Amino acid sequence: QAMASANKPTGVAAASRSGLEFGSLAVTRKNPPPDQPPLVAPIYATSVFCPRDFEDAAKVQTGEGFLYSRWENPTTNLVADSIAELEGAAGGALMYASGMTAISSCLLTFLCKGDHVVAPDMCYSACMSFFTEMCPRIGVDVTLVKPCDIDAYRKAIKPNTVLLYGETMTNPTVEMLDL
């Protein structure tokens, strides 16, 4: 057990008075007092947030506040806002957990059945799978070209081409696409 202070019970005594089991009390801590704000923004390493009351819970449903970190989190919002400010992106920025999540989200946002994409025949393996397996399933035609052959990109363009995809340093061959 931890040493008891003059005013607060600790250890098993604190757990029994709070109604929580000792293990729950050990991992359920309060935030720092608001009169002592941190110098830098804290990292929110939590999966869920607890609304204070029904009104807070209702606000989450309208896009205010936080509920689940996979949807939105103060830490990722701060990073996205900082990147948007640095890049001068008036519309903001989005944060993703992986590069492939960012790539597929972007592509799936803009690609529709009947569209055409020109992509490199040597790229990150998950991207190659996206182009060769996912795109045909959703009715998107893909032409694969040599990654650094700009003329091959030009010749592959069709009237329904909506996207030219390239990696500025190809994976795994590390060729440089001259943009």
C-alpha positions as CSV (number, residue, x, y, z in Angstrom):
1,Q,0.0,0.0,0.0
2,A,1.0,3.6,-0.6
3,M,1.8,5.8,2.3
4,A,-1.2,7.6,3.6
5,S,-1.2,11.4,3.7
6,A,-2.8,13.2,6.6
7,N,-6.0,13.9,4.8
8,K,-6.5,11.2,2.2
9,P,-6.7,7.4,2.6
10,T,-4.7,5.5,0.1
11,G,-4.4,1.9,-1.2
12,V,-7.2,-0.5,-0.2
13,A,-8.8,2.0,2.1
14,A,-9.1,4.6,-0.7
15,A,-10.5,2.0,-3.1
16,S,-13.1,0.8,-0.6
17,R,-14.3,4.4,0.1
18,S,-14.5,5.3,-3.6
19,G,-16.5,2.2,-4.5
20,L,-13.9,1.1,-7.0
21,E,-11.7,-2.0,-6.8
22,F,-8.0,-1.3,-6.1
23,G,-7.0,-2.1,-9.7
24,S,-9.7,0.2,-11.2
25,L,-8.7,3.0,-8.9
26,A,-5.0,2.6,-9.9
27,V,-5.8,3.2,-13.6
28,T,-8.6,5.8,-13.2
29,R,-6.9,9.1,-12.4
30,K,-8.2,12.6,-12.6
31,N,-6.9,15.2,-15.0
32,P,-4.5,17.9,-13.7
33,P,-6.2,20.8,-12.1
34,P,-7.3,23.5,-14.6
35,D,-5.4,26.1,-12.7
36,Q,-2.2,24.3,-13.6
37,P,-2.4,23.9,-17.4
38,P,0.5,22.1,-19.1
39,L,3.1,24.1,-21.0
40,V,2.6,21.9,-24.1
41,A,-0.5,20.1,-25.3
42,P,-0.9,16.7,-23.6
43,I,-1.1,13.5,-25.6
44,Y,-4.5,11.9,-25.2
45,A,-3.7,8.2,-25.1
46,T,-7.2,7.1,-24.6
47,S,-9.7,5.2,-26.7
48,V,-12.9,6.7,-25.3
49,F,-14.0,9.9,-23.7
50,C,-16.7,10.2,-21.1
51,P,-19.3,12.9,-21.5
52,R,-19.9,14.8,-18.2
53,D,-23.7,14.7,-18.7
54,F,-26.5,14.1,-21.2
55,E,-26.0,17.5,-22.8
56,D,-22.3,16.7,-23.4
57,A,-23.3,13.4,-24.9
58,A,-25.8,15.1,-27.2
59,K,-23.1,17.6,-28.4
60,V,-20.9,14.7,-29.4
61,Q,-23.7,13.5,-31.8
62,T,-23.6,16.9,-33.5
63,G,-19.8,16.9,-33.9
64,E,-18.8,18.8,-30.8
65,G,-16.5,17.1,-28.3
66,F,-15.0,13.7,-28.3
67,L,-16.3,10.2,-27.8
68,Y,-14.0,7.6,-29.5
69,S,-10.4,8.2,-30.5
70,R,-10.6,6.4,-33.8
71,W,-13.1,9.0,-34.9
72,E,-11.5,12.1,-33.4
73,N,-9.1,12.9,-30.6
74,P,-7.7,16.2,-29.3
75,T,-4.1,15.1,-30.0
76,T,-4.7,14.2,-33.7
77,N,-6.9,17.3,-34.1
78,L,-4.0,19.5,-32.8
79,V,-1.5,17.9,-35.2
80,A,-3.9,18.2,-38.1
81,D,-4.6,21.9,-37.3
82,S,-0.8,22.6,-37.0
83,I,-0.1,20.9,-40.3
84,A,-2.9,22.8,-42.0
85,E,-1.6,26.1,-40.6
86,L,2.0,25.3,-41.7
87,E,0.8,24.3,-45.2
88,G,-1.7,27.2,-45.5
89,A,-4.6,24.7,-46.0
90,A,-7.7,26.7,-45.4
91,G,-9.9,23.6,-45.4
92,G,-7.9,21.9,-42.7
93,A,-6.0,18.6,-42.7
94,L,-6.9,15.0,-41.8
95,M,-4.8,12.6,-39.8
96,Y,-4.6,8.8,-40.6
97,A,-3.1,5.9,-38.7
98,S,-1.2,4.7,-41.8
99,G,-0.1,5.8,-45.2
100,M,-2.3,3.2,-46.9
101,T,-5.3,4.4,-45.0
102,A,-4.6,7.9,-46.2
103,I,-4.0,6.8,-49.8
104,S,-7.1,4.5,-50.0
105,S,-9.4,7.1,-48.3
106,C,-8.3,9.7,-50.8
107,L,-8.6,7.4,-53.8
108,L,-12.0,6.0,-52.8
109,T,-13.3,9.6,-52.2
110,F,-12.6,10.6,-55.8
111,L,-12.9,7.4,-57.9
112,C,-16.2,6.2,-59.4
113,K,-17.2,3.3,-61.5
114,G,-16.1,3.9,-65.1
115,D,-13.1,6.0,-64.1
116,H,-9.5,5.3,-65.3
117,V,-6.3,5.6,-63.3
118,V,-2.7,5.6,-64.5
119,A,-0.4,4.1,-61.8
120,P,3.2,2.8,-61.6
121,D,3.8,-0.9,-62.2
122,M,6.3,-0.7,-59.3
123,C,5.0,0.8,-56.1
124,Y,4.2,0.0,-52.4
125,S,2.8,-3.5,-52.4
126,A,-0.5,-2.4,-50.7
127,C,-1.0,0.2,-53.3
128,M,-0.4,-2.3,-56.1
129,S,-3.0,-4.6,-54.5
130,F,-5.4,-1.6,-54.4
131,F,-4.9,-0.9,-58.1
132,T,-4.9,-4.6,-59.3
133,E,-7.6,-6.0,-56.9
134,M,-9.8,-3.3,-55.4
135,C,-10.1,-1.0,-58.4
136,P,-11.4,-3.7,-60.8
137,R,-14.0,-4.7,-58.1
138,I,-15.4,-1.2,-58.0
139,G,-15.3,-0.8,-61.8
140,V,-12.2,1.4,-62.0
141,D,-9.8,0.7,-64.9
142,V,-6.1,0.9,-64.2
143,T,-3.2,1.2,-66.6
144,L,0.2,0.4,-65.1
145,V,3.3,2.2,-66.5
146,K,6.9,2.4,-65.6
147,P,7.2,4.5,-62.5
148,C,9.5,7.2,-63.9
149,D,8.5,7.3,-67.5
150,I,6.5,10.5,-67.9
151,D,5.8,9.8,-71.6
152,A,4.3,6.4,-70.6
153,Y,2.0,8.3,-68.2
154,R,1.0,10.7,-71.1
155,K,0.3,7.9,-73.6
156,A,-1.8,6.0,-71.0
157,I,-4.2,8.9,-70.5
158,K,-7.8,8.2,-71.8
159,P,-10.9,10.4,-71.9
160,N,-12.1,8.9,-68.6
161,T,-8.7,9.3,-66.8
162,V,-9.3,11.0,-63.5
163,L,-6.1,10.2,-61.7
164,L,-2.4,10.0,-62.3
165,Y,-0.8,8.2,-59.3
166,G,2.9,8.2,-58.6
167,E,5.3,7.8,-55.7
168,T,8.0,10.5,-55.6
169,M,10.4,7.8,-54.3
170,T,9.1,4.4,-55.5
171,N,8.9,1.6,-53.1
172,P,10.8,-0.7,-53.1
173,T,13.2,0.3,-56.0
174,V,13.7,3.9,-54.7
175,E,13.4,5.5,-58.2
176,M,12.8,9.2,-58.2
177,L,9.7,10.4,-60.2
178,D,10.6,13.8,-61.6
179,L,7.6,16.0,-60.9
